Amino acid sequence: MVAVTAEAVRDSLRQCMDPEVPINIVDMGLVYGIDVAGNNDVSIRMTMTTRGCPLHDTLVSDVTRYAKRVPGVNGVSVDVVWDPPWTMDKLSEEARKTLKSMGGSGGEGPAPVNYETAMPQGVGKLVRQEDGSMVLANEHDQGFMVNQAIIDFWKSCNGQRRITDLVDVFARQTGMQRGQVEKEVMQLVKQLRDGGLLVVRDSPPAAAAAPPPPAVGSGA
């Protein structure tokens, strides 16, 4: 029987991305512990950045899938805990560098996104890695590993939908209620834009109504 180590599982989980930020869950500091039993069953103790994350089930499914990629792994159980709560202090140095690069440097940063008028357009390209994981790469070939939920959202940003429309799309894709995903959509738009993977433009203003033609008199 192949000996499975916690470190091998942790390395595999570096391919699993947080559903809200294009950073893997290990560098995000979400993995609190990994235990491997004698029969190669793996128990993972982890947390999430927010309790209300609508992609809770998606992330647990991704964690299970990546853990099972380790040769010899038998069963996988994932225990999501909230104590201790996640904080920014748990970010790895690599994650801090990524977030800093996404946020840009200097200046006042991009203008705020108008929820009602903004029409995001996905840019960059989707690349499949040799191990099967997916990466979104911007025009500078800076890659961000992503999960299927983020890929689907990025593809739905076609420059024809306002953010309020994207909320409806995302709700259908995740099976969640509209009110549960509004915050997540705004976060995804900001993070993808900061990563150079979205261009956000305002929808053109509605054409002003043409003035009525002058009345044609019948003469004096």
Buried (B, 14 or more C-beta within 10 A) or exposed (E): EEEBEBEBBBEBBBBBBBBBBBBBBBBBBBBBEBEBEEEBBBBBBBBBBBEEBBBBEBBBBBBBBBBBBBEEBEEBEBEBEEEEEBEEEBBBEEBEEBBEBBEEEEEEEEEEBEBEBBBBEBBBEBEEEEEEBBBBBBEEEBBBBBBBBBBBBBEBBEBEBBBBEBBEBBBEBBEBEEEBBBBBBBBBBBBBBBBBBBBBEEBEEEEEEEEEEEEEEEEE
